[in-house]
Amino acid sequence: MLEFVIYLISGIGYGFYFDLNPLETLLVALAILGVFRGWWPRFPMTRVWRAWTRLAHRRKTAVAAVFAFALLIRAALLPVLPAPNPVVSDEFSHLLIADTLAHGRLTNPTHPMWVHFESLHIIQKPTYNSDYFPGQGAVLALGKVIGHPWVAAWLLCAAMCAALCWMLQAWLPPAWALFGAMLAVFRFGIASYWVNGYYGGCLAALGGALVLGSYPRLCTSGLIREPKVTTSFLFGLGLAIIGYARPFEGLAVAVPAAVGIAVAMLRGKTPAWVGVPVTAVVLMAVAGLLAYSKAVTGDPLKSPYAVNQATYGWPMTLPWFHPPEVQFRHEELRRYYDYEKDVHDRNATPWAELKNSTLKAQEMWRFYFGPALSIGLITLPLVWRSRRLRLLLIAAALTVLAALIETGSSPHYAAAATAAFLAVLMECFRRLRADRRQLVFIAPAIMLLILGVRISLGVMHLPFTQKVNFQSWCCVKPGNPNKPRILAILDRTDGRHLVLVKPKIDPDNLFQWIYNDADIDGSKVVWARDMGVEGNRALLEYFRDRTIWVLDPNVDPAKILPYSPRR
């Protein structure tokens, strides 16, 4: 037990240092103390509230307003928060799907020199592609067609916020639904890694919002009941999106909602025809996923994810997964296998799983709530007893449990339950006593203050800004700038290029350079692993019409030099 307490305290300290600065915690303490001591005056907000309420009651206009506001505020901050460069393996993997689909095909043939192109979260055989489900990549492909993948991430985040507003309108009074949606814009749509990266998160949250927003409209548990064909279609679309984005954790949202609809149909509370559009959309989505797997792996029942696990042993996300013994051609891939296996083995027993879950739970809490928004959770016991919100509570609890079961999880793993988290939080704020209602406005004000401070510090490039959690809601840590810098240099250089990347010496450096476009031979710059003079012979002969460079990633900044056999 002492070990568990020490682990819990150290986890809180880690989060406090890397993601929660002392200012936010101090402001929260002062806010709560001030309300109880009567320090804060009551602000006359009658006119503002009336205007807010009028807008909120025009439901479609409110949804459109949230969408437009999310787009405009992020666009206005482009001078200080420019479109991001991909940094981590997951982002490059999703972008590979995007580039493949933008070329009008589902996958790519295995390259003759594929042994030089092996990297994390991509497969080379039986075809060359990402190992992830195609949902996020399909969205990014739309952006790539438009001009830049981030444009799709930007539009997707705004659509997520609008869908959250639509969902909340079915569970809460209109003014509170609009309040929650605007909170989502500030929390996820400005400085979070969801909108400032290519991981995903917004897509699964959009799917969850469609499912949880359709459910009360099709049943009798919400404030709006409108069993329309469109609503049934949106319910099926939400299920499909979850399946294409986060299928494992998304089950915690999809299954309770689907069971609830089925029970309502059996009891006669929902017309039977509601199941027809839902079933049609889901069957079409399943057929599309089977066709995609067939194209990538040759077997409709074998996903690229399964092929990657069989080939390389990762991702090792589930504690009951038994990693296969793999022979690697590259030491860096062996190091990553050892890293994942070490994380996997830390959760080998129920006690170890419980101990490590404290860190994962804190990370999710910091991303979705943090100290400021946790003020409203003081009334959670009252909401917990609410029968009307029971489905949301079940979905939220099961999603958190699913994310905690996984050996290494991130906040976007639980993204499908974003709507449930937000609705419960708004209901908690709504149930605050009249003499504590000032906290409803103080809590988001603190959150916005912290957001402004973090953005300002980032603009000034102060050392403190590097001490943040990369997967944060308010301050995405800048990634390794070396690859974008070198790629920009080579793009400005005439001709086509092959870059041989020397093996990294630092065993803790898991950053990968070897990610290429879908059409490797047609790319201006090709990144390949340096396998020595003999190992490179066939590669250099294949790309003999290119300028050859050698890149040393073991120095900072990374250096690139013309290739020489002696060097």
C-alpha positions in Angstrom: 0.0 0.0 0.0 2.9 2.4 0.8 4.3 1.8 -2.7 0.9 2.6 -4.2 0.7 5.9 -2.2 4.2 6.9 -3.3 3.4 6.1 -6.9 0.2 8.1 -6.7 2.0 11.1 -5.2 4.8 11.0 -7.7 2.3 10.8 -10.5 0.5 13.9 -9.2 3.9 15.7 -9.0 4.8 14.7 -12.5 1.5 16.1 -13.8 1.8 19.2 -11.7 5.3 20.0 -13.1 4.7 19.1 -16.8 1.1 20.0 -17.4 -0.4 21.9 -14.4 1.5 25.0 -13.5 1.1 26.3 -9.9 -0.8 29.3 -11.1 -3.9 27.4 -12.1 -4.1 25.4 -8.9 -3.6 28.6 -6.9 -6.3 30.5 -8.8 -8.7 27.6 -8.3 -8.0 27.6 -4.5 -8.6 31.3 -4.3 -11.8 31.1 -6.4 -13.3 28.5 -4.1 -12.2 30.3 -1.0 -13.5 33.6 -2.3 -16.9 32.2 -3.0 -17.3 30.8 0.5 -15.9 34.0 2.1 -17.9 36.3 -0.1 -14.9 38.0 -1.7 -16.2 38.1 -5.3 -19.0 40.6 -6.2 -22.0 39.5 -8.2 -21.6 40.7 -11.7 -24.8 42.1 -13.4 -25.0 39.9 -16.5 -28.8 40.2 -17.2 -28.5 41.6 -20.7 -25.6 39.3 -21.7 -27.5 36.3 -20.3 -30.7 37.2 -22.2 -28.8 37.5 -25.5 -27.0 34.3 -24.8 -30.3 32.5 -24.0 -32.0 33.9 -27.2 -29.2 32.5 -29.3 -29.2 29.2 -27.5 -32.9 28.7 -28.0 -32.4 29.0 -31.8 -30.8 25.5 -31.8 -29.7 25.3 -35.4 -28.3 28.8 -35.3 -26.4 28.0 -32.1 -24.8 24.9 -33.7 -23.8 26.9 -36.7 -22.4 29.7 -34.5 -20.2 27.2 -32.6 -18.9 25.8 -35.8 -18.0 29.3 -37.2 -16.5 30.5 -33.9 -14.3 27.4 -33.6 -13.0 28.0 -37.2 -12.5 31.8 -36.7 -10.7 31.8 -33.3 -8.2 29.1 -34.4 -7.6 30.9 -37.7 -7.1 34.2 -35.9 -4.3 32.5 -33.8 -2.4 31.2 -36.8 0.3 33.9 -36.5 1.2 32.5 -33.1 0.0 28.9 -33.5 0.8 28.0 -37.1 -0.2 24.8 -38.9 1.8 22.0 -37.2 4.4 19.7 -38.6 4.0 16.0 -37.9 6.4 14.9 -35.2 5.6 11.4 -33.8 5.1 8.1 -35.5 1.3 8.0 -35.2 1.0 11.3 -37.1 3.2 10.1 -40.0 1.3 6.8 -40.1 -2.1 8.6 -40.4 -0.6 10.9 -43.1 0.5 7.9 -45.1 -3.1 6.7 -45.3 -4.1 10.3 -46.3 -1.5 10.4 -49.1 -2.5 6.9 -50.3 -6.2 7.8 -50.5 -5.5 11.2 -52.0 -3.7 9.2 -54.8 -7.0 7.4 -55.4 -6.0 4.0 -54.1 -6.5 2.0 -50.9 -2.9 0.8 -50.5 0.5 0.8 -52.1 2.6 -2.0 -53.5 5.6 -3.2 -51.5 8.7 -1.3 -52.6 11.7 -3.3 -53.9 13.9 -1.6 -51.4 11.4 -1.9 -48.5 14.0 -3.1 -46.0 15.4 0.4 -45.9 12.0 2.0 -45.3 10.8 0.0 -42.2 9.6 2.2 -39.4 7.1 2.4 -36.5 3.4 1.9 -37.2 3.6 1.1 -40.9 3.7 -2.2 -42.7 5.7 -3.1 -45.8 4.2 -6.5 -46.6 1.9 -7.7 -48.1 1.5 -4.0 -49.1 3.0 -0.7 -48.0 0.6 1.2 -45.7 -0.3 2.4 -42.2 -1.2 -0.1 -39.5 -4.1 2.1 -38.2 -7.7 2.0 -39.0 -8.5 4.4 -41.9 -10.8 6.9 -40.3 -8.3 9.7 -39.3 -6.3 9.2 -42.5 -9.5 9.5 -44.7 -10.3 12.9 -43.1 -6.7 14.1 -43.6 -6.9 12.9 -47.2 -9.6 15.5 -47.8 -7.3 18.2 -46.5 -4.5 16.9 -48.7 -6.7 17.2 -51.7 -7.7 20.8 -50.7 -4.1 21.8 -50.2 -2.9 20.8 -46.7 -3.8 18.0 -44.3 -4.1 20.3 -41.4 -7.0 22.1 -43.1 -9.0 18.9 -42.6 -7.9 18.7 -38.9 -9.0 22.3 -38.5 -12.5 21.7 -40.1 -12.9 18.4 -38.2 -12.3 20.1 -34.8 -14.9 22.8 -35.6 -17.4 20.0 -36.7 -16.7 18.2 -33.5 -17.5 21.3 -31.4 -20.7 21.8 -33.4 -21.7 18.2 -32.9 -21.1 18.5 -29.2 -23.5 21.5 -29.1 -26.1 19.5 -30.9 -25.6 16.6 -28.5 -25.8 18.7 -25.4 -29.1 20.3 -26.6 -30.8 16.9 -26.2 -29.6 16.5 -22.6 -29.5 20.0 -21.1 -31.4 23.3 -21.4 -30.3 25.3 -24.5 -28.2 27.9 -22.6 -26.2 25.3 -20.9 -25.7 23.3 -24.1 -24.3 26.4 -25.8 -22.1 27.1 -22.7 -20.7 23.5 -22.9 -20.0 23.7 -26.6 -18.1 27.0 -26.2 -16.1 25.4 -23.4 -15.2 22.6 -25.8 -13.9 25.2 -28.3 -11.6 26.7 -25.8 -10.6 23.4 -24.3 -9.9 21.4 -27.5 -10.1 23.7 -30.4 -7.2 26.2 -29.8 -4.0 24.8 -28.3 -4.7 21.1 -27.7 -2.8 18.4 -29.5 -6.1 17.3 -31.1 -6.3 20.4 -33.4 -2.5 21.0 -33.4 -1.5 17.6 -34.7 -2.5 14.6 -36.8 -3.1 12.0 -34.0 -6.9 12.0 -34.1 -9.2 12.6 -31.2 -11.6 15.0 -32.8 -13.0 12.3 -35.1 -13.8 9.8 -32.4 -15.3 12.6 -30.3 -17.4 13.6 -33.3 -18.7 10.0 -33.6 -19.4 9.8 -29.9 -21.3 13.1 -30.0 -23.5 11.8 -32.9 -24.3 8.6 -31.0 -25.0 10.2 -27.7 -26.9 13.1 -29.3 -29.1 10.8 -31.4 -29.9 8.4 -28.5 -32.2 10.7 -26.5 -33.9 12.0 -29.6 -34.8 8.4 -30.6 -35.8 7.4 -27.0 -37.5 9.2 -24.2 -34.6 9.9 -21.9 -33.6 13.4 -23.2 -35.1 16.8 -23.5 -35.7 16.4 -27.2 -37.5 13.5 -28.8 -37.6 13.5 -32.5 -37.3 9.9 -34.0 -36.6 11.0 -37.6 -34.9 9.2 -40.4 -32.1 11.8 -40.3 -31.6 11.2 -36.6 -31.4 7.4 -37.1 -29.0 8.0 -39.9 -26.8 10.1 -37.7 -26.8 7.5 -35.0 -25.5 4.9 -37.5 -23.0 7.4 -38.8 -21.7 8.0 -35.3 -21.3 4.2 -34.8 -19.4 3.9 -38.1 -17.1 6.8 -37.2 -16.3 5.3 -33.9 -15.5 2.0 -35.6 -13.2 3.6 -38.1 -11.4 5.8 -35.4 -11.3 4.1 -31.9 -13.1 0.8 -32.2 -11.9 -0.7 -28.9 -12.6 2.2 -26.4 -15.5 3.3 -28.6 -17.4 0.1 -27.7 -18.0 1.6 -24.3 -20.1 4.4 -25.9 -21.6 2.4 -28.9 -22.8 -0.7 -27.1 -24.8 0.9 -24.2 -26.4 3.3 -26.7 -27.2 0.6 -29.2 -28.6 -1.7 -26.4 -30.7 1.2 -25.1 -32.2 1.8 -28.6 -32.9 -1.9 -29.0 -34.7 -2.0 -25.6 -36.7 1.1 -26.4 -37.8 -0.5 -29.6 -38.8 -3.7 -27.9 -40.9 -1.8 -25.3 -42.6 0.2 -28.0 -41.1 3.6 -27.0 -39.2 3.9 -30.2 -40.7 2.9 -33.6 -39.1 -0.2 -35.2 -38.3 1.6 -38.5 -35.5 3.5 -36.6 -33.4 0.4 -36.8 -33.4 0.3 -40.6 -31.3 3.4 -41.4 -28.9 2.6 -38.5 -28.4 -1.0 -39.8 -27.9 0.1 -43.3 -25.2 2.6 -42.4 -23.4 0.2 -40.1 -23.5 -2.6 -42.7 -22.1 -0.2 -45.3 -19.3 0.8 -42.9 -18.4 -2.8 -42.1 -18.3 -3.7 -45.8 -16.0 -0.7 -46.4 -13.7 -1.8 -43.6 -13.6 -5.3 -44.9 -12.8 -4.1 -48.4 -10.0 -1.9 -47.0 -8.5 -4.8 -45.0 -8.7 -7.0 -48.1 -6.9 -4.5 -50.2 -4.1 -3.9 -47.6 -3.6 -7.4 -46.1 -5.2 -9.7 -48.7 -7.6 -11.0 -46.0 -10.8 -9.1 -45.2 -10.8 -10.4 -41.7 -7.2 -9.4 -41.0 -6.6 -5.8 -40.3 -3.3 -3.9 -40.9 -3.1 -3.5 -37.2 -3.0 -7.3 -36.8 -0.4 -7.7 -39.5 1.8 -5.1 -37.8 1.5 -6.9 -34.5 2.5 -10.2 -36.0 5.4 -8.7 -37.9 6.9 -6.3 -35.3 5.2 -7.2 -32.0 3.7 -3.8 -31.4 1.4 -2.0 -30.5 1.3 -4.0 -27.2 -1.7 -2.1 -25.8 -3.6 -4.9 -24.1 -2.3 -6.6 -21.0 -3.4 -10.1 -22.2 -1.5 -9.6 -25.5 1.5 -11.9 -25.7 4.3 -10.2 -27.8 5.8 -12.5 -30.3 9.6 -12.9 -30.5 10.7 -10.9 -33.6 14.0 -10.8 -35.5 14.7 -7.2 -36.4 16.9 -5.9 -39.2 17.4 -2.5 -37.5 18.5 -1.9 -34.0 16.3 1.1 -33.6 13.2 -1.0 -34.2 14.5 -3.5 -31.6 14.8 -0.7 -29.1 11.3 0.4 -29.7 10.1 -3.3 -29.3 12.0 -3.4 -25.9 10.4 -0.1 -24.9 6.9 -1.3 -25.6 7.6 -4.7 -24.0 8.8 -3.0 -20.8 5.7 -0.9 -20.6 3.6 -4.0 -21.3 5.3 -6.0 -18.6 4.8 -3.3 -16.0 1.1 -4.2 -16.1 1.6 -7.9 -15.9 -0.3 -8.3 -12.6 -3.6 -6.7 -11.4 -1.7 -4.8 -8.7 0.7 -3.4 -11.2 -2.2 -2.5 -13.5 -3.9 -0.7 -10.7 -0.7 1.1 -9.8 0.1 2.3 -13.3 -3.5 3.2 -13.9 -3.1 6.1 -11.5 -0.8 7.8 -14.0 -3.1 7.2 -16.9 -6.1 8.4 -15.0 -4.3 11.6 -14.0 -3.4 12.2 -17.6 -7.0 11.9 -18.8 -8.2 14.1 -16.0 -5.7 16.8 -16.8 -6.7 16.8 -20.4 -10.5 16.8 -20.1 -11.0 18.7 -16.8 -7.9 19.9 -15.0 -8.2 21.9 -11.7 -10.3 24.7 -13.1 -13.2 22.7 -14.6 -13.0 20.2 -11.7 -14.6 22.9 -9.6 -18.0 21.8 -11.0 -17.4 18.1 -10.1 -18.2 18.9 -6.5 -21.9 18.1 -7.3 -21.0 14.8 -9.1 -22.6 12.6 -6.3 -25.9 14.4 -7.1 -25.6 13.8 -10.8 -24.5 10.2 -10.2 -28.0 9.4 -8.8 -29.7 10.9 -11.8 -31.6 8.3 -13.8 -32.0 10.6 -16.8 -28.2 10.8 -17.2 -27.5 7.2 -16.5 -26.4 6.3 -20.0 -23.9 9.1 -20.1 -22.5 8.1 -16.7 -22.2 4.5 -17.9 -20.5 5.4 -21.2 -18.1 7.7 -19.4 -17.2 5.2 -16.7 -16.8 2.3 -19.2 -14.6 4.4 -21.5 -12.3 5.4 -18.7 -12.1 1.7 -17.6 -11.3 0.6 -21.2 -8.5 3.3 -21.5 -7.1 2.3 -18.1 -7.0 -1.4 -19.1 -4.7 -0.6 -22.0 -1.0 -0.7 -21.0 -0.1 2.6 -22.5 -3.0 5.0 -23.2 -3.3 8.7 -24.2 -6.2 11.1 -23.7 -7.4 10.6 -27.3 -8.0 6.9 -26.5 -11.1 8.1 -24.5 -12.2 10.6 -27.1 -15.4 8.8 -28.0 -16.7 9.7 -24.6 -15.9 13.4 -24.8 -19.6 14.3 -25.2 -20.4 12.2 -22.1 -17.7 13.9 -20.1 -18.9 17.4 -21.2 -22.6 16.7 -20.5 -21.9 15.4 -17.0 -19.7 18.4 -16.3 -22.3 20.9 -17.5 -25.0 19.1 -15.4 -22.6 19.4 -12.4 -22.3 23.1 -12.9 -26.0 23.4 -13.3 -26.6 21.8 -9.9 -24.4 24.2 -8.0 -26.2 26.0 -5.2 -27.4 29.5 -6.0 -24.8 31.0 -3.7 -22.0 29.2 -5.6 -23.1 29.9 -9.1 -20.3 32.4 -9.5 -18.0 29.4 -9.9 -19.8 28.6 -13.2 -18.1 31.7 -14.7 -15.0 31.7 -12.6 -13.9 28.2 -13.6 -13.8 28.8 -17.4 -12.3 32.2 -16.8 -9.4 30.6 -15.0 -9.1 28.1 -17.8 -8.9 30.9 -20.4 -6.4 32.8 -18.3 -4.1 29.7 -18.2 -4.6 29.2 -21.9 -3.6 32.8 -22.6 -0.5 32.6 -20.3 0.6 29.3 -21.9 0.3 30.7 -25.5 2.1 33.9 -24.5 5.0 32.0 -22.9 5.2 29.8 -26.0 5.4 32.9 -28.3 8.3 34.2 -26.1 10.1 30.8 -26.4 10.9 30.7 -22.7 12.6 27.6 -21.3 9.6 26.9 -19.1 7.4 26.2 -22.2 9.5 23.1 -22.9 8.5 21.5 -19.5 5.0 20.6 -20.6 3.2 17.4 -21.5 3.2 16.9 -25.3 -0.4 15.6 -25.3 -1.8 18.6 -23.5 -5.0 20.7 -23.8 -3.3 24.1 -23.6 0.3 23.8 -24.6 1.5 21.4 -27.2 5.2 20.9 -26.8 7.2 21.7 -30.0 8.5 18.6 -31.6 11.9 17.9 -33.2 12.3 20.7 -35.8 15.2 19.0 -37.6 13.3 17.0 -40.2 11.0 19.9 -41.4 14.1 22.1 -41.6 16.1 19.7 -43.7 13.1 18.8 -45.8 12.6 22.5 -46.6 16.2 22.8 -47.6 16.0 19.8 -50.0 12.7 21.0 -51.4 14.4 24.2 -52.5 17.3 22.3 -54.0 17.0 21.2 -57.6 16.7 17.6 -58.5 15.5 14.6 -56.5 17.2 13.3 -53.4 17.8 10.2 -51.3 18.7 10.7 -47.7 20.6 7.9 -45.8 19.8 8.3 -42.1 22.5 6.9 -39.9 21.4 4.8 -36.9 20.9 6.7 -33.7 23.2 6.1 -30.8 20.9 7.3 -27.9 18.8 4.3 -26.9 16.1 6.6 -25.4 15.6 8.6 -28.6 12.6 7.0 -30.2 12.0 9.8 -32.8 11.9 8.2 -36.2 13.1 9.9 -39.5 12.1 7.1 -41.9 8.7 8.1 -43.2 8.0 8.5 -46.9 5.1 9.4 -49.1 2.7 6.8 -50.5 4.5 7.0 -53.9 8.1 6.6 -52.8 9.6 6.6 -56.3 7.7 9.7 -57.3 8.7 11.6 -54.2 11.3 14.4 -54.4 12.9 13.4 -51.1 13.2 9.7 -50.0 14.3 8.8 -46.5 16.1 5.5 -46.0 18.0 3.7 -43.3 21.7 3.5 -43.7 22.6 -0.2 -43.6 26.4 0.2 -44.3 28.3 0.1 -47.6 27.4 -3.4 -48.6 23.8 -3.1 -47.3 23.3 0.2 -49.3 24.7 -1.1 -52.6 21.4 -2.2 -54.1 19.6 0.9 -52.7 22.1 3.3 -54.3 21.9 1.4 -57.6 18.1 1.6 -57.6 18.2 5.4 -56.9 21.3 6.2 -59.0 19.5 9.1 -60.6 19.2 11.0 -57.3 21.5 13.1 -55.3 22.6 11.1 -52.3 22.9 12.6 -48.8 24.0 11.3 -45.4 22.2 12.5 -42.3 23.6 12.2 -38.8 20.7 12.4 -36.3 23.2 12.0 -33.3 24.0 15.7 -33.3 21.8 18.7 -32.6 21.0 20.3 -35.0 21.1 17.3 -37.2 23.6 17.6 -40.1 23.2 16.5 -43.7 26.2 16.1 -46.0 26.8 14.8 -49.5 27.3 11.0 -49.7 30.8 9.6 -50.0 31.6 5.9 -49.7 34.6 6.8 -47.5 32.3 8.9 -45.2 
